[in-house]
Amino acid sequence: ANGGESGKIDYPQELSAEKQQTLEWFSESRFGMFIHWGLYSVPAGEYHGKKVDGIGEWIMKRGNIPTEEYEQFAEQFDPVKFDADAWVTLAKDAGMKYMLITTKHHDGFCLWDSPTTDYDVVDRTPDGQDVIKALSKACKKHDIQLCLYYSVLDWHHPDVSYRNRDAKQDFNRYVQTYMKPQLKELLGGEYGMIPMIWFDGFWEEWWKPEMGKEIYDYIKEISPSTIVNDRISSDFPRTIIGDYVTPEQNIPSVPTSNIKVGDFWETVLTMNNTWGYRKDDNSWKSDRELIRTLIEVASRGGNLTLNIGPKADGTIPQPSVDGLNAMGRWLKVNGEAVYGTSHSPIGMMPWGRLTTKGDDKVFLHIFEWPRDRFNMRLEQMSGRKIKRIYLLEQPEKSLEFVRSGMEVRFAVPQPCPDPIATVIAIEFET
Ligand code: FHN
């Protein structure tokens, strides 16, 4: 489904049956949780009493914090309130189907007990809990898929750190003796079957296109069903290696230059303006923006992976919790119009957005509720008989409609049931 003339994924040319299956699961899921958690949640945007601008997880570099000093944040990374079950339940109740966590971000600190280094949560922090292990157990229990993020670049590892360029660095040694063993630790079975590995940090000069290919092939060897995102080619975005596309902080129009209808993609998005926790960032998206964003993404045939940045004590900022709960309440009623749906054949409409399911259902996500009647022209109605029209809020109550050709008219109840988005289902005879 990817690659080819208008798609830009160049490698691989063909997807294996195992990967196809995982991609289908991925696409049906539509909604997941991104988690950026690491030592940066200790300084939380501030260094020596001064604000360091930008996204929280970049504080080591942007704040020019010496490595030895940054390492000491590990002693304050004491997640006494971390409750893996509670995190997974939060995701599940929000209607999310997977969780994607930073096993190692650019700062190089590892959230699992890596035999390859002692720069990890078990060896360096007071609590010493393997976070990935705890989450993998909780995910299994609650039937959520655990997916893993891994940064290619590493500001801590002497062989690749930008701080160490004057020394004799051996980039290939990092790939062979650090990155590959770590990927094996993560994907080799210890943490269960991982459906998706999410690379990032591919843009440093030392990282070469052939290294990206080597890692892509290596993942296939150690975990054939695991799908790989599109961020391991150093030549990105001209050359893309991977199985699906990951736009960031924007919702692509589809089709576009690198995504065509039917391609697999996922928008990653923050709920405020940072991925890693910053104590001063209060620019939270409203419930309405969050829910409508999910609808927008689904109507264009993609996934939404929405980020939380937990604090160093293991708690999740309350506005994130509130926003996720609101999404969960909406999805409980309207989930059918999101999960397993397909790209809308019509674009944005003044009244809202549209998703389709199989051959027999169209969902209208109404943002602008009509004052009395709803009139619409629907190309895909041509030659098909409408069986029933109803609100997902009240599935047992059919709405009366009048049909003429490709137009349909029906009265809607007042007042508007859900001003954020009310979903009307149109069911066709099959
Ligand atoms: O540099 C990272 C950033 O910190 C964050 O992890 C995002 C998430 O998609 N990715 C990179 C920037 O594209």
Boltz pocket constraint, residues with backbone or C-beta under 6 A from the ligand:
constraints:
  - pocket:
      binder: B
      contacts: [[A, 55], [A, 57], [A, 58], [A, 200], [A, 201], [A, 248], [A, 268], [A, 275]]
      max_distance: 6.0
